[in-house]
Amino acid sequence: MVIGASGQIGSELVVELRKIYGQDNVWGTDIKTPPADVANEGPFQVMDVMDDKQLIHFVIRHKITQIYHLAAVLSGNAEKLPIQAWNINMDSLMNILEVARMVEDVKKVFWPSSIAVFGPTTPRISTPQLTTMEPITVYGISKLAGERWCDYYYNKYGVDVRSIRYPGLISYKTEAGGGTTDYAVEIFYEAIRNGSYASFLKEGTALPMLFMPDAIKATIDLMEAERSRLTIHSSYNLGGFSTTPEEMAEKIKKHIPEFTISYQPDFRQEIAESWPKSVDDTIARMDWGYETQYDLEKMTRIMISEVRKKINP
Ligand code: AKB
């Protein structure tokens, strides 16, 4: 069962999981309308993860064995409505952890954390797995608290909950919404639509990024890994590649020579400056064989061609 199946990660994860487990065996759920393939090529249910009663009935009725809980309010949006974002991010996770604790059929849970768990006092280059964590955003605080709860449910109740600290995710199927790393997706749409992009992050703002196929593979690999190999029960650091708005613009110019970028930093600049520029993911590589296939150049080539097809079908 994938909660958040209409979102940026969920809409791609459902399709991959259905290839592995069979189309009829992967439920997508969301409060939003999903893309056509998620809705039509397997079971889909409109459901609000905040409704704990509906959730537990659904999980029991459909004999759910694995839950991927991807619904969340991202960093930028969470700053606009802090209390609502905190409630959504925390209550939904607690609903899932409780269901996993109570329902015997549920064997594994996946919950995404983020580089947002780090803050300005964290070393920003090659950020270690274990380090100072003083996030300055509501989203980051909720992810750090969530990590502690995941670790608690593992140690106290034996709930097999697995997690990744995602960097910025770049993809073309479903647009992200309300994150600080969203510029790295928007830039492609604007480059193709208008030949220019006004970045809400300044020149020189480096952040770790991951192309969606690598993120999906990592997520499934972690969930398929033997439990005994896993040494982290909070959330695994995951690196990807580190890039800046101007480096992305340079790569885009190779495909669209007239493309120009300008800079209009907003409140998300401060958030980005509190996050790592690059992340040390040695433990994920050692524990469950994490590796990536896409760098900035390869990702750019695919994004340009896929976003072009979307905009001019
Ligand atoms: C965001 O920018 O809020 C997310 C994240 C890094 O978790 N993409």
Residues whose N, C-alpha, C, O or C-beta is under 5 A from the ligand:
A	BS01	AKB	L74 S75 G76 S114 I115 Y166 P167 G168 L169 G178 G179 T180 T181 D182
